[in-house]
Amino acid sequence: MKASASISCIMKISSVLTHYFILLLSDASSVGNYDIQRCYKVNVTFHYQFPSGLSNGTIAREKSAFAIVFRTVSGTVGFFRECRGVTISIEDIATSAPGESAVFFRIPVVFTASDSIADGQVSTKLTTCINKLKSYKGSLDTNAPTITEGRQSQGPSKPSTITDKESCCGGDIPPPCCAAGAINVSSIKCGKIVAQWGSKNFR
């Protein structure tokens, strides 16, 4: 009798846990769906020195100039075999504050693999393309804008820097991926897991 009761108890606990696990998966698909990420990003930073810093107007003007530089260089790199099937884009450019003497322009560059690239090849393909862009770093430095503030004109004070790649899902999670705390809910979508203790009565 005792053995039979123990087995019955174990089976009941197993049933509850199974139902709870199913509940987690079913809820995940309905909470905050977003696309699976197929990208890496790097930050490219250019450095200048202006004793009195830059004005708001100059910063806005030079942001546009840097965007043009990156469209040109990215377009050139995109023609190479290493970057076929990869879209290169930039996000909002960050800058030093107006009036700061150590001036910088930081450009987040995003490398996104098209759906034509197999999932298992996405990370390798993107890394190869990023390395191709890095090989053109000299061209980036040569084409960096000369900035004029008042009567003073300056080129970059030192070579640009390019960070190591970072997953669009955060950290070093290789794409295609979902951000930490989320799971795949379909072949192209992610969803967050939300625990629902006590939301159903399992018996």
C-alpha positions in Angstrom: 0.0 0.0 0.0 2.8 2.4 0.9 4.7 1.7 -2.3 1.5 2.2 -4.3 0.7 5.5 -2.6 4.2 6.7 -3.2 4.0 5.9 -6.9 0.6 7.7 -7.2 2.1 10.8 -5.5 5.1 10.9 -7.8 2.8 10.5 -10.9 0.6 13.4 -9.6 3.6 15.7 -9.0 4.9 14.8 -12.5 1.6 15.7 -14.1 1.5 19.0 -12.3 5.0 19.9 -13.5 4.3 18.9 -17.0 1.1 21.0 -17.2 3.0 23.9 -15.7 5.8 23.6 -18.3 3.2 23.6 -21.1 1.6 26.7 -19.6 4.9 28.5 -19.7 5.4 27.7 -23.4 1.8 28.6 -24.3 2.1 32.0 -22.5 5.5 32.8 -24.1 4.0 33.1 -27.6 1.5 35.7 -26.4 3.9 38.0 -24.6 5.9 40.7 -26.4 6.5 38.9 -29.8 9.5 40.4 -31.6 11.7 39.2 -34.5 14.6 36.9 -34.1 17.8 38.9 -34.4 20.3 38.1 -37.2 22.9 40.8 -36.5 26.1 42.0 -34.9 27.1 45.5 -34.2 30.4 47.4 -33.7 31.1 51.0 -32.6 33.4 53.1 -34.7 34.7 56.2 -32.9 36.5 59.2 -34.3 38.4 61.6 -32.0 39.1 65.3 -32.3 40.6 68.0 -30.1 39.0 71.5 -29.9 40.0 73.7 -26.9 36.5 75.2 -26.6 34.7 72.1 -27.9 32.0 72.2 -30.6 28.7 74.1 -30.7 25.3 72.3 -31.1 25.1 73.4 -34.7 28.5 72.1 -35.6 27.8 68.7 -33.9 24.5 68.4 -35.9 26.3 69.3 -39.1 29.1 66.8 -38.6 26.7 64.0 -37.7 25.3 64.3 -41.2 28.9 64.3 -42.6 29.8 61.1 -40.8 26.5 59.4 -42.0 27.6 60.2 -45.6 31.0 58.8 -45.0 29.6 55.5 -43.7 27.0 55.2 -46.5 29.9 55.5 -49.0 32.3 53.1 -47.3 29.5 50.6 -46.4 28.3 50.7 -50.0 31.8 49.9 -51.2 32.3 47.0 -48.7 28.9 45.6 -49.5 30.0 44.8 -53.1 32.7 42.3 -51.9 32.0 38.6 -51.7 32.6 38.6 -48.0 29.5 40.8 -47.4 27.0 39.4 -50.0 23.7 38.9 -48.3 24.6 41.3 -45.5 23.0 44.7 -44.9 25.2 47.3 -43.3 23.4 50.2 -41.6 24.1 52.7 -38.8 22.1 53.7 -35.7 22.0 57.1 -34.0 25.4 58.7 -33.8 26.6 59.5 -30.2 28.8 62.5 -29.6 30.7 64.3 -26.8 28.7 67.1 -25.1 28.9 70.7 -26.6 31.9 72.6 -25.2 34.0 69.5 -24.3 37.6 69.7 -25.6 37.9 66.0 -26.2 35.5 65.6 -29.1 34.2 62.2 -30.3 31.7 60.9 -32.7 30.7 57.2 -32.1 28.9 55.5 -34.9 27.1 52.2 -34.1 27.4 50.0 -37.3 24.9 47.1 -37.6 25.6 44.1 -39.8 22.4 42.1 -40.5 22.2 38.7 -42.4 19.5 38.3 -44.9 17.2 35.3 -44.8 19.1 33.8 -47.7 21.9 33.0 -45.4 21.4 29.7 -43.5 21.0 30.0 -39.8 24.1 27.9 -39.1 26.2 30.3 -41.3 24.9 33.6 -40.0 27.6 34.2 -37.3 30.5 33.3 -39.5 29.2 35.3 -42.4 28.7 38.4 -40.3 32.1 38.1 -38.7 33.7 37.8 -42.1 32.0 40.9 -43.3 32.9 42.8 -40.1 36.6 41.9 -40.7 36.3 43.2 -44.2 35.1 46.6 -43.0 38.0 46.6 -40.4 40.4 46.1 -43.3 39.1 49.4 -44.7 39.8 51.3 -41.5 42.5 53.3 -43.2 39.9 54.5 -45.7 37.6 55.5 -42.9 40.3 57.5 -41.3 41.3 59.1 -44.6 37.7 60.1 -45.4 36.9 61.3 -41.8 35.5 64.9 -42.0 37.7 67.9 -41.2 35.7 69.8 -38.7 35.6 73.6 -38.6 34.5 75.5 -35.4 34.8 79.2 -35.7 38.2 79.9 -37.3 39.7 76.6 -36.3 39.7 73.5 -38.6 40.9 70.1 -37.3 41.1 66.6 -38.7 41.0 63.6 -36.3 43.5 63.8 -33.5 44.3 60.1 -33.6 43.2 57.0 -35.5 39.6 55.8 -35.2 38.8 52.8 -33.0 36.5 49.9 -33.8 35.1 47.8 -30.9 34.8 44.0 -31.0 31.5 42.8 -32.4 28.5 42.5 -30.0 25.4 40.5 -30.6 22.2 42.4 -31.2 20.8 40.1 -28.5 23.4 41.3 -26.1 26.9 40.2 -25.2 28.3 37.3 -27.2 25.1 35.4 -27.9 25.6 34.3 -31.5 22.9 35.1 -34.0 20.3 34.2 -35.0 19.1 34.6 -31.5 16.6 35.9 -28.9 17.6 38.3 -26.2 18.3 36.9 -22.7 15.1 35.9 -20.9 13.2 35.0 -24.1 12.7 31.9 -26.2 11.9 31.0 -29.8 8.1 30.8 -30.3 8.3 30.3 -34.0 11.0 30.1 -36.7 11.1 33.9 -36.9 9.7 35.2 -33.6 10.8 35.4 -30.0 8.7 35.8 -26.8 9.3 36.3 -23.2 8.6 33.6 -20.6 6.0 34.6 -18.0 5.4 32.3 -15.1 1.8 31.9 -14.1 1.8 30.1 -10.8 -1.7 29.5 -9.6 -3.3 30.7 -12.8 -4.8 27.2 -13.4 -5.9 24.4 -11.2 -4.2 21.1 -12.1 -5.7 18.0 -10.7 
